[in-house]
Amino acid sequence: MTQYLDWVRNTRQATVSAPPSSCDCAVHIYRPKGVGTLSPQRRYDPPQASIEELEAVHAAMGIERAVIVQASIYGNDHTVMLEALRRAPERYRGIAVIDEGTSDAQLRELHEAGVRGARFNLLARFGTAFDPKAFLRSVERVQAMGWSASLHATVPELKEKRAVIDQIRGTVILDHVAYFFDPADGNQPQDLDFLRSFTDRGHWWIKISRMDRYVRAPYDAVVGTLGRLVQAAPDRTVWATDWPHVLYPADAAVVPNDADLIELVFRCVPDAALREKLLVHNPARLFDFPAAG
């Protein structure tokens, strides 16, 4: 199995002060082998990245809340995610991975534990066949729970599947800026207009994350673009580190020190009120956290 770079374990103290109740809207938790069923189709083995280590990283960044996303290597076994969610129910929410085999009872258990969304991996690189009818049925089921549907796809894949995803009526999140900054996808500046064609709708959100995979710190090349995206949908944009930064090959951009990522937010969004929307109020509304303060 391919070996990937480890996350930066000496997170420095951030030079900025995030507002109280700031939220990191996508992290993954891993446990040693033997805890949680590993998918035979996984692309990597679980790194050492516990909930306790996440809390130490967030303490250095001034982050108090997080959304724990089901890691793909565990398939539909949510054991590890549920264990983390139950550690501090007021601070954590979850995003599950479901399919047509997920029972109504399982959906209720996930909801009671703090899950408020489901992720749909549309990335061709995951090797999962796309069944439009099954996809729409699953989206309808999770949205009946009041959850959002996170679409994990590139810009070209969103274009290819647009006729299908345009049928979604509930809350949708575009994960990782739809990999807009990945040079392998050949994205063009006008593709920002394509992304805005979704976020201009009242029920579509965008998650600012994972651009560090393609650009080295201090990320000057992405500051302007990210700032414009936030300005385009100020009430429907959230931010995430995507800790612990898995799948970084040895020739990738340097794995970020997570303090760099919260500092990038302050550069992209210099207005304090807008930054508080991005970090506090938007996540609270989207993921059903208690009101800040």
HUVEN-V300618 format. One record per residue. N is the residue number from 0. PHI is phi in whole degrees, -180 to 180 (none if undefined). PSI is psi in whole degrees, 0 to 359 (none if undefined). OMEGA is omega in whole degrees, -180 to 180 (999 if undefined). Layout:
n = <N;N>
phi = <PHI;PHI>
psi = <PSI;PSI>
omega = <OMEGA;OMEGA>
//
This chain:
n = <0;1;2;3;4;5;6;7;8;9;10;11;12;13;14;15;16;17;18;19;20;21;22;23;24;25;26;27;28;29;30;31;32;33;34;35;36;37;38;39;40;41;42;43;44;45;46;47;48;49;50;51;52;53;54;55;56;57;58;59;60;61;62;63;64;65;66;67;68;69;70;71;72;73;74;75;76;77;78;79;80;81;82;83;84;85;86;87;88;89;90;91;92;93;94;95;96;97;98;99;100;101;102;103;104;105;106;107;108;109;110;111;112;113;114;115;116;117;118;119;120;121;122;123;124;125;126;127;128;129;130;131;132;133;134;135;136;137;138;139;140;141;142;143;144;145;146;147;148;149;150;151;152;153;154;155;156;157;158;159;160;161;162;163;164;165;166;167;168;169;170;171;172;173;174;175;176;177;178;179;180;181;182;183;184;185;186;187;188;189;190;191;192;193;194;195;196;197;198;199;200;201;202;203;204;205;206;207;208;209;210;211;212;213;214;215;216;217;218;219;220;221;222;223;224;225;226;227;228;229;230;231;232;233;234;235;236;237;238;239;240;241;242;243;244;245;246;247;248;249;250;251;252;253;254;255;256;257;258;259;260;261;262;263;264;265;266;267;268;269;270;271;272;273;274;275;276;277;278;279;280;281;282;283;284;285;286;287;288;289;290;291;292>
phi = <none;-58;-95;-122;-67;-83;-75;-74;-93;-113;-57;-81;-71;-65;-87;-117;-116;-68;-63;-54;70;-64;-127;-94;-92;-163;-136;-126;-115;-129;-126;-58;-53;106;-110;87;-83;-85;-70;-66;-92;-63;-96;-159;-91;-64;-77;-82;-155;-90;-64;-65;-68;-60;-62;-68;-62;-66;-62;-72;-104;77;-97;-110;-131;-154;-111;-93;-97;-56;-74;-61;-67;-95;56;-98;-87;-94;-53;-66;-64;-63;-58;-69;-60;-77;-68;-152;-58;-78;-107;-124;-127;-132;-125;-94;-122;-127;-147;-70;-85;-76;-81;-62;-64;-67;-61;-66;-61;-63;-63;-64;-83;115;-72;-134;-169;-130;-102;-117;-82;-96;-65;-61;-65;-79;73;-93;-66;-101;-110;-56;-68;-65;-59;-67;-64;-67;-60;-63;-65;-72;-74;-67;-83;86;-89;-90;-115;-92;-101;-98;-155;-86;-57;-60;-71;-65;-63;-63;-103;-59;-60;-81;-71;-66;-82;-75;-106;-90;-71;-127;-118;-87;-71;53;53;53;56;-58;-89;-78;-64;-67;-87;64;-66;-113;-53;-68;-69;-63;-65;-63;-64;-67;-65;-86;-71;-69;-79;-74;-115;-106;-121;-132;-108;-84;-170;68;-67;-65;-66;-119;-132;-84;-58;-91;65;-57;-67;-110;-58;-64;-64;-64;-60;-67;-64;-64;-64;-71;-140;-64;-98;-139;-128;-128;-131;-153;-86;66;-57;-98;62;-78;66;-95;-69;-61;-96;-81;-56;-59;-59;-72;-79;-62;-61;-60;-76;-72;-66;-62;-58;-67;-75;-73;-127;-72;-76;-64;-68;-68;-64;-67;-59;-61;-92;-120;-74;-64;-61;-62;-72;-70;-111;64;-80;-59;-57;-60;83>
psi = <139;139;138;162;147;160;158;115;358;61;124;164;127;149;359;164;106;147;152;143;20;148;134;112;12;109;163;144;139;150;161;156;140;343;110;142;125;135;135;342;7;153;352;162;159;128;172;105;83;168;326;320;322;317;324;319;313;326;324;342;350;25;131;343;159;154;117;118;133;124;137;333;343;1;232;8;106;18;310;316;316;320;317;318;322;352;321;80;333;344;341;143;167;157;121;172;120;167;191;347;353;124;164;323;322;320;318;320;316;316;316;333;351;7;134;20;164;141;136;112;99;1;125;331;343;346;17;128;141;117;104;318;316;321;311;325;317;320;317;322;315;328;337;339;355;14;162;162;116;125;116;93;159;168;311;324;325;320;315;324;14;320;330;309;339;345;350;130;340;194;130;141;130;110;143;37;29;33;34;328;4;112;338;338;352;31;147;159;326;347;342;323;324;315;319;337;337;309;346;342;154;348;6;137;164;142;121;108;162;8;338;345;337;350;138;150;142;20;32;325;343;353;310;316;314;319;319;324;317;318;328;330;66;336;359;40;137;170;151;155;329;29;143;32;57;167;31;104;166;335;12;172;153;136;131;149;125;336;328;327;322;327;326;323;316;329;321;326;82;340;121;321;319;322;323;325;310;316;335;296;320;312;322;320;317;322;10;42;158;152;140;135;none>
omega = <-178;176;-179;180;177;177;-178;-171;177;180;-179;176;-180;180;179;-179;179;179;175;-180;174;-173;170;-166;171;172;177;178;179;176;179;177;-177;175;-175;-179;180;179;177;179;-175;-179;-179;175;-177;172;173;-177;-173;177;178;178;176;-179;178;177;-178;178;179;-177;-176;-179;-175;-177;179;173;-176;-178;177;179;-175;-176;180;180;-179;177;-174;-176;-176;180;-179;178;-180;-180;-175;179;-178;-173;-180;-175;-172;169;-176;170;-174;170;-177;171;-175;177;179;-176;176;179;178;177;180;178;179;-179;-179;180;178;177;180;178;174;179;178;-177;179;-178;178;-178;177;177;-180;179;-179;177;-174;-178;178;178;-178;177;-180;177;180;-180;-177;180;172;176;-175;-178;169;174;178;180;-179;-173;175;176;179;180;175;177;-179;-174;-172;-178;180;-174;175;180;-179;-177;-178;-175;-179;176;172;-177;168;-179;-180;178;-178;-174;180;-178;-179;-178;179;-179;-179;179;-179;177;172;176;177;178;179;176;173;-173;174;178;-174;-174;179;179;175;180;179;-177;171;176;180;178;-172;-177;-180;174;13;170;-179;-173;-176;-173;-177;-179;180;178;179;178;179;179;-178;180;-172;-179;-177;175;175;-174;179;174;-170;176;7;169;179;176;172;178;-175;-179;-179;169;-176;176;-172;160;-169;175;177;-173;176;176;176;177;-178;177;-179;-175;-177;180;-173;-179;178;178;178;173;-176;-172;-172;-168;178;177;-179;-179;-176;-172;171;171;171;178;-180;177;999>
//
